[in-house]
Amino acid sequence: MVPTMNAVEFTTVLRSDGLLHVPAEAAARLPKDGTFKVILLPAVDSDDSEWRDASCQQFMRDDSPADSIYDSLA
């Protein structure tokens, strides 16, 4: 039997005392007791426009001239 993973995603703040608040909406989707595996992903700057612009420029630079027919379809 292969165990299944039921992930519940939410955003919260790590308090200075080391505690995390689990929002009620997320808690309602979790079992009421048991052991949990917790993975913390620190939030990244939501303004990633510089990264998006650079990746788009790189994509277009690597775009084959043979693909230019698709540029007029947008």
Secondary structure, DSSP 4 states (H G I P E B T S, - for coil): -PPP---------B-TTS-B---HHHHTTS-SSS-----------S--HHHHHHHHHHHHHT--GGGGGGGGG-
